[in-house]
Amino acid sequence: PDFGPGDTVIVNIKIREGSGKDARERVQAYEGVCIGRSGAGMTASFTVRKISYGEGVERVFPLYSPLI
């Protein structure tokens, strides 16, 4: 996808809760502002910052992850 720093993005992440055969998978949306991209090729990543309950939270996502 074509996006860069300053763009608002919604990242849908596949979350696995539990372990073994009792594990559950769900999709969680993480919405925030992209504050940077780094790397090239398969090692590329981007950082998203959002405000949650008055605190800033930053999370780094690999660009080519099968979980997003």
C-alpha positions as CSV (number, residue, x, y, z in Angstrom):
1,P,0.0,0.0,0.0
2,D,1.1,3.5,-0.7
3,F,1.3,5.5,2.5
4,G,3.8,7.5,4.4
5,P,4.4,9.5,7.6
6,G,1.5,11.7,8.5
7,D,-1.1,9.4,7.0
8,T,-3.9,7.9,9.3
9,V,-3.9,4.1,8.9
10,I,-6.0,1.3,10.2
11,V,-4.0,-1.9,10.7
12,N,-6.0,-5.1,11.2
13,I,-3.9,-7.6,13.2
14,K,-4.6,-11.3,13.7
15,I,-4.3,-12.0,17.4
16,R,-4.0,-15.5,18.8
17,E,-5.4,-15.9,22.3
18,G,-4.4,-19.0,24.3
19,S,-2.3,-21.9,23.3
20,G,-2.7,-25.4,22.0
21,K,-6.1,-26.6,20.7
22,D,-7.9,-24.1,23.0
23,A,-6.4,-21.2,21.1
24,R,-8.8,-18.6,19.6
25,E,-7.9,-16.2,16.8
26,R,-9.5,-12.8,16.3
27,V,-8.8,-9.7,14.3
28,Q,-8.0,-6.4,16.1
29,A,-8.0,-3.0,14.5
30,Y,-5.2,-0.6,15.4
31,E,-5.9,2.9,14.2
32,G,-3.4,5.7,14.4
33,V,-1.0,8.0,12.6
34,C,2.0,6.5,10.7
35,I,5.0,8.3,12.1
36,G,7.7,6.6,10.1
37,R,8.8,3.9,7.7
38,S,12.2,2.1,7.8
39,G,14.1,-0.6,6.0
40,A,13.8,-1.9,2.5
41,G,12.6,-5.1,0.9
42,M,11.3,-7.8,3.1
43,T,12.7,-6.1,6.3
44,A,10.6,-3.0,5.8
45,S,8.6,-1.8,8.8
46,F,6.4,1.1,9.8
47,T,5.5,2.8,13.1
48,V,2.0,3.7,14.1
49,R,1.2,6.0,17.0
50,K,-2.2,6.3,18.7
51,I,-3.6,7.9,21.8
52,S,-5.2,5.4,24.2
53,Y,-6.8,6.7,27.4
54,G,-4.7,9.9,27.3
55,E,-1.3,8.1,26.7
56,G,0.6,7.9,23.5
57,V,1.2,4.3,22.3
58,E,3.6,3.4,19.5
59,R,3.8,0.1,17.8
60,V,6.1,-1.1,15.0
61,F,4.7,-3.4,12.3
62,P,6.6,-5.4,9.7
63,L,5.3,-4.3,6.3
64,Y,5.0,-7.7,4.8
65,S,3.8,-9.7,7.7
66,P,1.1,-12.4,7.0
67,L,-0.6,-11.4,10.3
68,I,-1.7,-7.9,9.1
